[in-house]
Amino acid sequence: MRYFEPSHLDRAIQRLQQNTSQLEILYSKVIPIDRCTSDQGSDNRPPVVRVTVLDSSFNPPTRAHLALALLSTPDISDTTLLLLSVRNADKQLKTGDAPYTERLEMLAHFADDLARSQIEANWPFMPKCVHENPTSSSDQSLAKSLWPVILTAAIDEPTFVGKSTVLHHALPPYWPSLVRDWDGEHRHEAFPRFQFTFLMGWDTITRFFDPKFYPSPEGMSKSLEKFFFVEKSSILCARRPKASFRRPGDVGTEPADEQEESIFLQSGIVKPYVDAGLIKMINIGASEGLISSTRLRESLKGTVNTEWVSLTTPAIVSYIQEQQVYSAPWTSG
C-alpha cells in the first residue's frame, strides 16, 4: 500500500531542488492531548518544543534506525522528526539504490512502526512544553488538541549544521498547521521556539567533526559554534561499530572501545561541546548496532536469503515485498 502518489513526492522533491521550499513535511502521527488554551510559557514567551531529529539516507529504514529513533524518549523529546535529505554530503545515488520517492514512502510506513513501538513501550505522551504551561490561573482552561508525535520530512541540505539552520527557519511556519484543535481547526498561535537534538551513530558523529566537510578550519569552528551555542542544537550519539557491513561473529566487530571514544570526546574540537552537555553518548542493543541498510540490501540480492526480514521493521518488510522496491532496475541520476 502506498500513502502517496509518486507525482506528489516528485513535486515535493522538485520544490526543494528548485529552492522554492526549504522543508517538506510529508507525514505525521498525531495524538490527542489536553492542553492549556494559553500557549505562553512561564516567562510569557512561546514555549520550547523539543524535537529529536533522525536524519539518514533510509535506503531502506532498518531496525538500527528504529533503535536510534526510540532514544527520543518523552523525557527528552516532544516530537520525533524523521528527515531525509535529497542531497548527501558523503553519499551519491548509485545503481541499485531506491529513488528518493521510494524512500520517502518507506519513511511513512516506518513512522507507523515507530509509533507502534512507542505504544508498546507505554510512553507517557505529554509534551513537556505543554506540561510546563502555567495552569494555576483561574482563567486558564483545557482544550483538546492534536500533537504531532512523529513527523517525516524531506530537505535539500547535505550537512547537519545546515539542517539545523534550515529547521530553525522552516519548521516554525509549519507548526500551526501541525498542532490542530480537536475539531480540526488550525491554531492561530505564536510560533514556538524549537530545540533540536540530532540522533546519530558513532560513524556519523566522526564524520560530523571531519574537517573535509567544512571549507576551512576557521569555517568549521564557526559552523560548530553556531550549531551548538547559537542555535543550541545538540547530539545524542549511539555507540555502534564503524563498519557499515558487519555481522555478529565477523572479525573486528567490536564497537568503538572506551579508549577510542575517550580520545575522540576529549579532542580539542569536540571537548567544549561535551563539557557543555551538548554531546551525549548512549548504548543501543548489540544486535541493532550491527545492522545497516547496506547489509540489508546485500541480503536482498540472495534468491533464498531471508536474513533481510530480520533487519528491518514489519511495515518495511511488507512494503518491500509488495512493491518489489529493490528488484526494480533503479539507476543513478
C-alpha distance (Angstrom), angle and dihedral (degrees) to the residues before:
residue distance angle dihedral
M1 . . .
R2 3.76 . .
Y3 3.79 123.3 .
F4 3.80 94.8 -163.9
E5 3.75 138.9 40.5
P6 3.82 106.3 -116.6
S7 3.80 88.9 -125.9
H8 3.83 89.5 59.0
L9 3.80 91.0 56.5
D10 3.81 91.8 42.3
R11 3.80 89.8 56.1
A12 3.80 92.1 48.1
I13 3.80 91.4 52.2
Q14 3.80 90.7 45.3
R15 3.82 91.4 53.7
L16 3.79 89.9 52.6
Q17 3.78 94.8 47.3
Q18 3.81 92.1 46.3
N19 3.82 90.5 50.5
T20 3.79 93.3 -121.4
S21 3.82 88.5 119.2
Q22 3.80 132.5 30.8
L23 3.79 98.0 -166.1
E24 3.81 134.2 19.1
I25 3.80 115.6 -159.2
L26 3.79 104.3 -159.7
Y27 3.80 110.1 168.7
S28 3.79 138.0 14.0
K29 3.78 139.5 -171.7
V30 3.79 110.5 -150.7
I31 3.78 136.2 -172.3
P32 3.82 130.7 -161.8
I33 3.79 114.3 -111.3
D34 3.79 138.3 176.1
R35 3.75 110.5 -120.6
C36 3.76 139.1 168.7
T37 3.77 116.1 -94.9
S38 3.79 86.8 -131.4
D39 3.79 111.3 78.6
Q40 3.77 97.0 -167.9
G41 3.76 123.5 112.6
S42 3.79 122.4 -129.1
D43 3.82 90.2 -84.8
N44 3.82 92.8 49.9
R45 3.79 91.4 -106.6
P46 3.80 124.5 119.7
P47 3.82 111.5 -82.4
V48 3.79 122.8 -100.6
V49 3.80 114.6 -111.3
R50 3.79 112.4 -155.7
V51 3.80 110.6 -143.3
T52 3.79 123.6 -175.4
V53 3.79 112.2 -154.9
L54 3.79 123.2 -152.0
D55 3.77 104.8 -169.0
S56 3.79 116.9 -177.1
S57 3.79 143.4 134.5
F58 3.85 89.7 -107.5
N59 3.80 92.3 -155.6
P60 3.02 79.7 174.1
P61 3.83 121.2 -18.3
T62 3.81 112.0 -112.4
R63 3.79 141.1 -171.3
A64 3.81 86.8 -94.6
H65 3.80 88.1 61.8
L66 3.80 88.5 48.5
A67 3.80 91.5 51.7
L68 3.80 90.1 50.9
A69 3.81 93.0 47.1
L70 3.81 90.7 50.8
L71 3.80 88.7 60.2
S72 3.80 86.8 75.8
T73 3.79 92.6 84.8
P74 3.83 120.5 175.2
D75 3.79 92.2 -101.9
I76 3.81 90.5 67.1
S77 3.80 104.4 22.0
D78 3.80 141.4 47.7
T79 3.80 96.8 -177.2
T80 3.80 135.5 18.0
L81 3.80 116.7 -142.9
L82 3.82 117.0 -159.6
L83 3.79 103.7 -158.2
L84 3.80 130.7 -168.5
S85 3.77 120.8 -172.0
V86 3.79 117.1 -151.0
R87 3.80 86.7 -152.9
N88 3.80 121.2 53.6
A89 3.79 126.0 -164.2
D90 3.79 93.6 -150.2
K91 3.82 107.2 24.6
Q92 3.78 134.8 55.6
L93 3.79 126.5 -162.6
K94 3.79 110.4 -90.6
T95 3.77 133.7 -169.4
G96 3.79 106.9 -79.4
D97 3.79 95.3 29.4
A98 3.78 116.0 123.5
P99 3.81 112.9 -111.1
Y100 3.78 117.3 -108.0
T101 3.79 90.8 -106.4
E102 3.80 90.5 59.8
R103 3.79 92.4 46.3
L104 3.80 92.2 51.0
E105 3.79 89.1 50.3
M106 3.81 90.9 49.6
L107 3.80 89.6 47.7
A108 3.80 90.8 61.8
H109 3.80 90.7 51.8
F110 3.79 89.5 46.6
A111 3.82 88.8 53.4
D112 3.81 87.8 58.2
D113 3.81 90.7 54.2
L114 3.80 91.2 46.4
A115 3.81 90.2 52.3
R116 3.80 90.5 50.4
S117 3.79 90.8 50.5
Q118 3.80 90.9 50.4
I119 3.80 90.6 51.6
E120 3.80 91.5 47.9
A121 3.80 88.5 52.5
N122 3.84 89.3 54.1
W123 3.77 93.1 -125.7
P124 3.83 112.5 -170.9
F125 3.78 100.6 -125.5
M126 3.78 106.9 -151.0
P127 3.81 116.7 125.4
K128 3.79 110.3 -128.0
C129 3.79 91.5 -135.0
V130 3.81 88.5 58.8
H131 3.78 94.5 43.2
E132 3.80 91.6 52.4
N133 3.80 95.4 51.3
P134 3.82 109.4 113.5
T135 3.79 112.2 -94.8
S136 3.79 103.1 169.5
S137 3.79 95.9 84.9
S138 3.79 113.5 98.9
D139 3.81 93.5 -137.2
Q140 3.79 92.7 61.1
S141 3.77 119.4 99.1
L142 3.77 135.6 -179.5
A143 3.77 122.8 -110.2
K144 3.80 130.3 -171.6
S145 3.78 112.5 -113.3
L146 3.78 137.7 169.4
W147 3.79 113.8 -120.7
P148 3.84 122.7 -160.4
V149 3.80 104.4 -126.2
I150 3.82 93.7 172.3
L151 3.79 129.2 22.8
T152 3.79 131.1 -177.7
A153 3.78 119.8 -155.3
A154 3.79 145.6 164.7
I155 3.79 126.7 -134.7
D156 3.80 135.6 178.7
E157 3.79 100.0 -138.3
P158 3.81 124.0 106.4
T159 3.83 102.6 -160.1
F160 3.78 132.3 64.9
V161 3.79 90.9 -132.5
G162 3.80 89.9 54.0
K163 3.79 92.1 45.5
S164 3.78 91.5 54.1
T165 3.80 90.8 53.4
V166 3.80 93.5 46.6
L167 3.80 92.5 48.4
H168 3.80 91.9 51.0
H169 3.81 89.8 53.9
A170 3.80 102.0 34.6
L171 3.81 106.2 37.2
P172 3.83 100.0 59.0
P173 3.84 94.4 64.1
Y174 3.81 89.0 51.6
W175 3.78 94.3 51.5
P176 3.84 101.9 82.2
S177 3.81 89.4 56.3
L178 3.81 91.7 48.0
V179 3.81 97.4 49.2
R180 3.80 104.1 57.9
D181 3.75 133.8 175.8
W182 3.79 115.8 -108.6
D183 3.80 90.0 -103.7
G184 3.80 90.1 59.1
E185 3.78 96.9 -104.2
H186 3.78 116.7 137.8
R187 3.77 114.5 -117.1
H188 3.81 115.6 -116.7
E189 3.77 97.5 -149.1
A190 3.76 138.5 135.4
F191 3.76 114.2 -80.3
P192 3.80 109.6 -98.7
R193 3.76 124.3 -126.9
F194 3.79 115.0 -107.7
Q195 3.77 132.6 -142.4
F196 3.80 114.5 -165.7
T197 3.78 126.4 -155.8
F198 3.79 114.3 -172.5
L199 3.79 116.6 -146.5
M200 3.79 115.0 -147.3
G201 3.78 144.7 152.0
W202 3.78 129.0 -115.5
D203 3.79 94.3 -94.9
T204 3.80 90.8 52.3
I205 3.80 96.8 49.4
T206 3.80 90.2 52.1
R207 3.81 88.3 54.3
F208 3.80 89.9 46.8
F209 3.80 88.5 62.3
D210 3.83 95.7 38.8
P211 3.84 109.0 119.4
K212 3.83 91.5 -144.5
F213 3.80 89.3 75.9
Y214 3.81 92.2 58.0
P215 3.82 129.2 68.3
S216 3.82 95.1 -124.5
P217 3.82 140.8 -17.8
E218 3.80 89.0 -95.3
G219 3.79 91.4 47.6
M220 3.81 90.2 49.6
S221 3.79 92.0 51.6
K222 3.81 92.2 49.9
S223 3.80 92.4 46.3
L224 3.80 92.9 50.9
E225 3.79 92.6 47.0
K226 3.79 90.0 51.3
F227 3.81 92.5 48.2
F228 3.81 96.4 47.5
F229 3.80 107.3 25.4
V230 3.81 105.9 25.4
E231 3.81 101.3 35.4
K232 3.84 91.3 26.8
S233 3.78 92.7 -137.5
S234 3.80 117.3 158.4
I235 3.80 140.8 -165.8
L236 3.79 130.5 -125.1
C237 3.79 106.4 -168.2
A238 3.78 126.5 -165.9
R239 3.76 117.5 -146.9
R240 3.79 109.9 -120.7
P241 3.82 140.9 144.6
K242 3.79 115.7 -75.1
A243 3.78 95.9 -135.0
S244 3.78 114.5 88.7
F245 3.80 95.3 -150.3
R246 3.79 113.1 49.8
R247 3.76 135.9 129.3
P248 3.80 129.6 -160.1
G249 3.79 107.2 -82.6
D250 3.81 95.4 27.2
V251 3.79 115.8 132.9
G252 3.78 112.6 -98.2
T253 3.77 98.2 17.8
E254 3.80 94.7 134.3
P255 3.79 112.9 127.2
A256 3.77 118.1 -117.4
D257 3.80 99.6 -63.7
E258 3.77 122.9 -127.4
Q259 3.78 93.2 -98.8
E260 3.81 94.2 52.1
E261 3.80 90.9 45.7
S262 3.81 92.3 47.9
I263 3.81 92.5 49.6
F264 3.78 90.6 50.9
L265 3.80 96.4 45.4
Q266 3.81 92.7 46.0
S267 3.81 94.3 48.0
G268 3.78 115.4 119.5
I269 3.81 96.6 -107.9
V270 3.82 95.7 45.4
K271 3.82 104.7 36.0
P272 3.85 98.7 74.7
Y273 3.79 90.6 59.9
V274 3.81 93.3 44.3
D275 3.81 90.0 50.7
A276 3.81 89.5 50.0
G277 3.81 90.0 55.1
L278 3.79 92.1 -115.4
I279 3.82 95.5 120.0
K280 3.78 119.6 51.2
M281 3.79 130.0 174.9
I282 3.79 123.4 -143.9
N283 3.80 137.1 174.1
I284 3.78 126.1 -116.6
G285 3.79 126.6 -170.1
A286 3.79 116.4 -62.5
S287 3.81 93.1 -126.0
E288 3.82 93.4 47.5
G289 3.80 89.4 49.6
L290 3.80 89.7 62.7
I291 3.80 95.7 51.1
S292 3.79 122.5 98.4
S293 3.78 137.1 166.0
T294 3.81 88.7 -116.6
R295 3.78 91.3 56.9
L296 3.79 90.6 49.3
R297 3.80 93.2 50.2
E298 3.81 90.6 48.6
S299 3.79 89.3 51.8
L300 3.80 90.3 52.2
K301 3.79 90.1 59.9
G302 3.79 92.2 68.4
T303 3.79 115.8 89.5
V304 3.81 93.6 -144.1
N305 3.81 99.7 21.8
T306 3.79 109.1 114.0
E307 3.80 96.9 169.4
W308 3.80 89.8 108.9
V309 3.81 91.1 70.4
S310 3.80 89.7 66.5
L311 3.79 92.4 48.9
T312 3.78 99.0 63.8
T313 3.79 140.8 36.3
P314 3.83 127.8 -81.5
A315 3.79 96.3 -106.4
I316 3.81 91.5 50.6
V317 3.80 91.5 48.3
S318 3.80 89.8 53.5
Y319 3.78 93.5 45.8
I320 3.81 94.7 48.7
Q321 3.81 90.6 48.2
E322 3.80 95.6 45.9
Q323 3.79 97.2 42.6
Q324 3.82 97.6 33.1
V325 3.79 87.0 -135.0
Y326 3.80 97.9 176.2
S327 3.78 95.2 34.8
A328 3.80 93.3 67.7
P329 3.81 116.9 96.1
W330 3.80 95.0 -111.2
T331 3.80 114.0 177.6
S332 3.76 130.3 -165.6
G333 3.76 120.5 -97.8
